[in-house]
Amino acid sequence: IFYPEGGGQPADRGRLGNRRVCDVQRDDVGVVHYCDGPLTPGSRVTGTIDQERRQDFCRQHSGEHIISGLAHSMYGCNNVGFHLNDDYMTLDFDQKLSDDQVAELEDRANTVVLQNLPIEIQYYDEEDAVTVDYRSKMSLIGKVRIVHIPDVDDCACCGTQCNFTGEIGLIKFIDHMTMRGGSRLTALCGERAYADYVKRFEQSREISGMLSAPADDLVPALEQREAQHEEDRQALVQLRRRINQLYLDSVPDTAGNVLFLLAESDQNSAKYMAKQLAERISGVAMIFFPHPRTSGYMYIFSSGTADAKKMSEQLKERLDLKGGGHAHMVQGVTGVDAETILRVCEPFAWTLKSTQGIQGHGGDSHEE
């Protein structure tokens, strides 16, 4: 009565008497039911299958037969893997399928559902007695069970099935990827497909509200938003470049060591300014800017004639510097705050701090 796990399909659940059936497996002895407690040997109990779970798996498994049978007849694909769980099923094929082929396969599969074709189970005493050309991943020994869907599929199978294709409901592919030189499809059938549609519909409606655009025009609205975002980004890049140039222009030609403590920057901009400063000053350019993922700072030390690595080693303990590099450039991270950076570096470096806009400079530069 209880279906044991096999053929890519999980086992049935339910009850035996007052015990819950947690798993069902087949071994050398026969079918073993794993329960949440013991049953009295020799007692007579009533078995009750979780029919909602069983019917769900029937829909998924019968949907798999439609998909695999059509993929074989339409594109010559062989199903080389099938896995069904409580959330979705995956089907692996030995050939790559294009997006257009996957869309066509889904359309044809749902047409078969609407035709409400019978799903028949045929038994044969042995493999040689089978009178139809059927799909199978392996040679069979003993009795053969064939799932037959007229003009769609004939396949050796031990799993549970619907009686008619119309019982399956909607078939929907939710993912398509290349796998081991072939294709893997992730699919939902019946109530699972409907629940997925409801979820995506609600998401579409929320996005529609966020973009102030009809649901049917979300893609153009997103493209317009992306174009505006790119325009704004380019404007921000240009503005940041002008600000960075103002920072650089504010440094006197007589500066030795220079400290830039910035309220915001990215690594590329900071590296650019460090290199530009290193070409102008006689000391070391020290750029500190906020770390994008922590409360600390990132830093870049750069120099032309001085030794940036030696400077970082001298400041390593006081600023908790972590990183590496060479004599002309060192970069890394620090966990200290802005006040500590200023307290340590300002006495020996011309200083520009943009924590609240550009705020002048410290004393005359000098070597430590």
N, C-alpha and C positions, 0 to 999 in steps of 0.2 A: 504493500500500500504506500509506504513512504519511499520517495525516490532518493536513492543514495547518490552522493556527489559523483559526477562523472560526465565526460563529454563536454567539458567546459561549463557545465551547469551546476550551481550549488545544490546542496541537499534540501529536502523538505524540512519544515519545522511543524510542530504541533504538540499533541499530548498522547501519551499512553497511560490510560487510567488517570490517576491524579499526578502523574509525573510529566514534566515538560521535556519534550524531545529537543535536545540542543544540537545534534548532528547525526547524520546517517552516512555510514561508509560501507563499502564492500571489501571483504578480505577473502582469504582462502576458505574460510568456514562458510561464509554467506554474507547476508546483509546484517550489519551491526548497528543497533540504535543506541545512541549515547543520551542518557537522561540525566536530569538534575538530582536524582535520588534512586535508590534501589526499588525494584519490583519483586514481589514474592514469587519465587520459582514455582511454576505449575499453575499460577493463578490465571484467570481469564480476565482480560482487560479490553476496553474499547479504545481503538485508535482514532484520533481526530486530527486531520491534516489542516494546517493553516491555508485555507482555500484562497484567501486574498493574495498571499505570497505565491502559491502555486500558479494561479492564473496570471499573475504578473510575469513569472518566469516563462510560462507558456507563450505569452505574447512576444516576449523578447526572443525566445528560441525559434518560434515560427517565423518571426520577422527576419532572423538571421538566415533561415533557409531560403526565403524569397531573395534576399540581397545576394547571398552566395550563388544561388542558382542562376540569377540574372547576370551577375558578374562573369560567370563561367560561359554562359551562352552568348552574351553581348561582346565580351572582350577577351575570352579565352583565359580568364584568371582562375587559378586554383586557390581555394581557401586553405591556408597552411596554419591557421591559428584562430581560436575562438575562446573568448573569456567573458563570462557573465557574472556580474556582482549585483549588489543591492542598489547601485546608482546608475550604471551604464553597462554597455557591452562593447567589446572591441572585436573587430574582424581583420585578420591579416591576410593579404593576398600576395602572390608571388610575382606580380607585375605592378609597375607604377601606373597609377591612374591620374589623369589630368583633372583639373577642377571641373572642366566641362563634362567629362565622363562621369565624375561623381554626382554632379547635378542631374545628369540624364539617368543615372542608375537610381537615384532617389525618386525621381518622377515616375519611372517605370515600376518601382516597388510599390508606390502608393496606388498606382493604377491596378496592380494585382490585388491589393487590399480591397479596393472598391468593387472588383469583379466578384468578390465573395466566393472564391473557388474552394472546393473541398480539400481538406488536408487528410490524406488517407495513410494508414499504417499497413504495410504489407509485410508478411512474414514468409521466409524461405528456410528450408531445412539446412541448406548449406550454400556457400558462395556460388558454386557452379550451377545451382538451380535458379539463380536470379535471372529473370527474363528481360530486365530493363538495363539500360546503360546508366550506371549510378556513380555518384561521387563518393569517394572514401579516401581517408588519409593513410590507410594501412590495409594489409591483407586480413581477411576475416576467417575465423575458425568457428565452426558450429553454426547455429541458427543465425540468420541474418534478418535484421529489422530495417526496412526501407521506409523513409518518409517520402510520400509522393504528392506533389502538387502539380496538377495537369499543366503541361507545357511550360513549367517553371523550374521544377527541381525534382530529382530523385537522388536521395542521399542516405547512406547507412547512418543510423542515428539511434541512440538509446534514450534521448531526452523526452520530456513531456511536451505536448504540442496542443495547439488550438484545434477545433474541429473544422473551422472555415477561416479563410484569410480575412474575412470581414471582422472577425473577433479581435484581430491584432490592433486595429486602430492606426493612428498616424505613425508613419515611420520618418524619423528625422535624423540626419547626420549632423553632429555637433562638432566634429573635428576630422581632419584629414591630414595625414602626415606620411612622409617617406620612412619606411622601416625595413632595414636589411635588404635593400635593393628592390623592395616591393612597396606596398601601400598598407597603411593601417587606418581603418575607419572606426570612429567612435559613434555609436548610434543609440537612439532611444526609441521605444515603441509604446503605443497606447497612452496610458495615464502619465507615464514618465515624460513622453514627448509633450503632452498637453501642459504638465506642470512647468516644463522648461519654457514653453511658449508664454505662459502667464508671467513667469519671472522676467523674461526678456521684454515682454510688452510693458510691464511696470517700469522697468529700467528705461525703456524707450520714452515712456511718457514723462518720467522725471527729467531725462536729458532734454526732451522737447521744451519743458518749462524753463530749464536752466539756459537754453539757447534762444528762448522766445521764438521758436520756429515750429511749424507743423511737423508731426512725426514722419511724414513722407519726405520731408526736405532736410532731414538731419545731416546727411552727407554734405550737401552744398553748404549748409550752415556751418558745419565743422571746418570745411575747406576755407570758408570766408574767415572764420575765427582764427584758423591756423595762419592764413595769410597776414591777418592783422597782427597776430603774435610775432610773426617773423619780421614784419615791418617795425614793430615796437622794439624787438630785440636788436635789430640793426641800428636803430636810433640810439638805444642804450649803449651799444658798443661804441658808436661814434662819440657819444657824450663822455663815456668813461675814458676814451682815448684823449679827449680834450682836457679832462680833469687830470689825468696822469701827466700830460704834458705841462700843465700848470704846476703840478707838484715838482716835476723835474726842473722847470725854469726857475723855481723859487730857491733852488740850491745855489749858494754862491760858489764861484770858481775856486775860491780859496779853501773850500771845505776839505777836511781830512776824512774822518769817518762820518758816515751819514746814517741816521736812523729814520725810517718811515714806519710809523705806527698807524695802520689804516683801519678805518671802520668797516670797509668792505672792499673786496677785490677777489679776482680769481687767480689761479696759479700762473696762467700764461701772462696776464697783465703784470703781476708782481715780478715774474722772471724778466720780462721786457724792461721794466724800470730798473731792476737790479743791474742788468747788463749795461744800460745806458749810463747809469751813475758810475759804474766801474770804469768806464772810458774817460770820465771827467775828473774824478777825485783821486786823491793820492792815497786814501785809506780804503776802508771796507764799507760797502753799501749793505745795510741790514734792513730788510723789509719784513715786517710782521703783519699778518692779516688773519682775520677770523677763520678758524677751521669750519668747514661746511657741516660737519656732523657732531662736533663736540663743543664744549664751552671754552676750549683752549685756542691757541693760535698756531698757524703754520708760519714758517720762516724761510727766507732765502738770503744767504750771505753771498755777495759777489765782489770780486776785486780784479783790478788790472795789474797793478804793480805790487800791492800788498798781499798778505796771505790770509784768505778767508777761512781756510780750515784751521789755522792756528788761532784765529779770533774765536771761532766756535768752540774750540777746545778750552780756551781761557774762560768762556762764559758758560760752559756746559753745566757745571754744578749749580751756579747761581740762578740760571734760567731753566734748569731741567731740560736741556736740549736733547732731543733724540733725532738722529738722522745721520747723514754722511755725505761725502763728496770729495773734492780735491782742493788744491790751493786757490783756484779761481772761482769755485762755486760750491757751496754747501747748502743743503736744504733738508727740512724735516719738520718736526712738530714740537710744541712745548705746552705744558699744562698750566703755566703761570698766568697771572692776569696782567692787564695793561699797566697797572700801577707798578708792578714789579719790573716789567720791561723798562719803563721810564726811569725808575729809580736806579737800575743797574746800568743802563746804556746812556742816558742823557748826559751824565757828567763828562763823557769823553767823545760825544758825537753830536754833530749838528742835527737837530731833531725837528721832524715834521710829524704832527699827529692830527689825524682826521677823525678822531672819535666823535667830535661835535663840529665837523667842518674843519677847514684849515686854520690852525691856531698858532701861527708864528713859529719860532724856533727857540732852542735852548741856547746855552752859552757857546763861546767860540770852541771850535773842534780842537781836540788834542789827542795824542796817542795815550793809551792806557799805560 
